[in-house]
Amino acid sequence: MTQLLKRFIDRTHIAYFSMEIAIHPEMRTYSGGLGVLAGDTARSCADLQIPVVFVTLISRAGYFRQEIAADGQQVEHPDWWDPAQFCKPLDAMVALRIEQRAVWVRPWLYVHTSPHGDTIPILLLDSDLEQNLPEDRELTHYLYSDGEKYRLKQELILGLGGMRLLQALGFRLHTYHLNEGHAAFLTLDLLNRYRFPEEDVRPGEPLYDLAEVRERCVFTTHTPVEAGQDRFSYELFASMADDLVDIDELRQIAGSTQLSMTQLALNLSGYTNGVARRHAETTRHMFPGYRVHAITNGVHVGLWTHAAFAKLYSETWPNWHHEPEILVRAMQLPNDRLWDCHLTAKTELVGHVHALTGIRLERDIATLGFARRMTGYKRPLLLFSDVERVAAIAARHPLQIVLAGKAHPRDEEGKAAIRRLVQLTQQLRGRITCVFLPNYDMRLAQVMVSGVDVWLNTPLPPMEASGTSGMKAALNGVLNLSVLDGWWAEACVEGVNGWAIGTEDDAAAADNHANLLYARLEQVVLPLYYSDTNRWRDMMRQSIGNIGYYFNSQRMMRRYASEAYLR
Ligand SMILES: *Cc1c(COP(=O)(O)O)cnc(C)c1O
């Protein structure tokens, strides 16, 4: 272990900080899309041998395990996992001063190994140490738990604890990547590192060399709404971290009335990225005056391609894992093999649904999938705006629907949507086979994005920064039917690789999206599925080819490496 760690320390130049990282299905260190993106980033860094160390919290109790009661109520359970099964504790510890007392933090090391045997390190920060007060031992247990105090302390541990541990271990780094504003406190450590010597600072002049800090920071923002961004009052911040930095100067960097983690990150990063072209534009409107780049998100092809398709791709292009651009040649894939792979994935979904719910899906019936974080702007109920109309469509063109998704424990609207969806599955019984599967996670996502025929996405524009599950679906020849927001606005070729609901500039017409969705399903998608198998398979190839070759995390990380890290 020490030998391996020494090798990581010697070769690594970049640190990537993220509140959540989806590393392994049994490690509950993630909640959803942000963590999955961070995990796919790590996997691609290993594949491409980009010398990055990843830093996150250990989240021993995870986000939560979702149980769905008979009435549709979401029940949340702690989702404990055992770090010792996957990670090694490192012999290093640092203390932070939080709320006028020492909070000790220790890292665990997880080593991710790529299919070619290349490795990257992931450090998971843990405060559950006997040196700490019982209250502080829980600070790294619950991911996105309630309470702004708890959240602030977690972000101090991630940013400052992470920086100090990297230094204590001997890492020499030139770039720090902040995945979302949660990680922005790492800049406070850099501010202190690049503080001008006391005697050189005249009254009224800055205390910190901001240019030096900016040269080292890269920021990826994911939140296109003000309300979604972390903010703390300066009183709370000062009561938690009293003598960390000069508060007056911090106000100039992070916002005069409240400490905005997004503003802190924006002002101290030399390179800021939005996660899709459209999202970069939205971010420029929200924060005028900042240069916001657009490296669109991607997904890891090795993780998200079903084994049957992966085998077919490997036979056709032996190096496709490393160079997924080759998927652009998907027109080479033979019709019957393609369909066999799809049926293999669909059969697995059918088996999975039966095991979980006792309900039998039919393999020959068009199957629609929708799985998201259950929250207002994703509009999980849009498909059911007019239940009778859905039932009437299904009466002419048989239809099955598979649903899943967690709502944040405090998101009452999201939890109400789950209750309504579960009731609808019961109400529609006999007319449409519709199921809601509990506890959406990486494993379930893999089964769903490969096993359905059509992947539905209905966000309210411009709220979906990128979205990534549709990219996973495309790798498996599943066709996207989606509102033109986030990544789909730049990927969709209507009727060729999937279908749009509405047009790109009709956010005002969002009220009409349900009608447009019904019309597409009834007039285009379902008739094609049942009557023109060849065209459907052509579209599957287009989906694999002209979506898979581009919207993957190899391309994303090659761009980050050349445009953001090697600036
Ligand atoms: C990919 C993924 C997400 C993100 O999906 P979106 O398309 O961004 O909504 C969320 N949760 C899990 C478990 C995933 O695998």
The ligand as an SDF file (V2000), in Angstrom:
LIG
                    3D

 15 15  0  0  0  0  0  0  0  0999 V2000
  -27.1600    8.7150  -14.4020 C   0  0  0  0  0  0  0  0  0  0  0  0
  -27.8300    8.7480  -13.0900 C   0  0  0  0  0  0  0  0  0  0  0  0
  -28.4730    9.9140  -12.6560 C   0  0  0  0  0  0  0  0  0  0  0  0
  -28.5440   11.1690  -13.5030 C   0  0  0  0  0  0  0  0  0  0  0  0
  -29.5990   11.1050  -14.4170 O   0  0  0  0  0  0  0  0  0  0  0  0
  -30.2010   12.4070  -15.1130 P   0  0  0  0  0  0  0  0  0  0  0  0
  -30.3880   12.0360  -16.5160 O   0  0  0  0  0  0  0  0  0  0  0  0
  -29.1680   13.4900  -14.9780 O   0  0  0  0  0  0  0  0  0  0  0  0
  -31.4530   12.7150  -14.4080 O   0  0  0  0  0  0  0  0  0  0  0  0
  -29.0920    9.8960  -11.4150 C   0  0  0  0  0  0  0  0  0  0  0  0
  -29.0740    8.8080  -10.6330 N   0  0  0  0  0  0  0  0  0  0  0  0
  -28.4710    7.6640  -11.0090 C   0  0  0  0  0  0  0  0  0  0  0  0
  -28.4840    6.4990  -10.0970 C   0  0  0  0  0  0  0  0  0  0  0  0
  -27.8250    7.6000  -12.2470 C   0  0  0  0  0  0  0  0  0  0  0  0
  -27.2130    6.4670  -12.6140 O   0  0  0  0  0  0  0  0  0  0  0  0
  1  2  1  0
  2  3  1  0
  2 14  2  0
  3  4  1  0
  3 10  2  0
  4  5  1  0
  5  6  1  0
  6  7  2  0
  6  8  1  0
  6  9  1  0
 10 11  1  0
 11 12  2  0
 12 13  1  0
 12 14  1  0
 14 15  1  0
M  END
$$$$
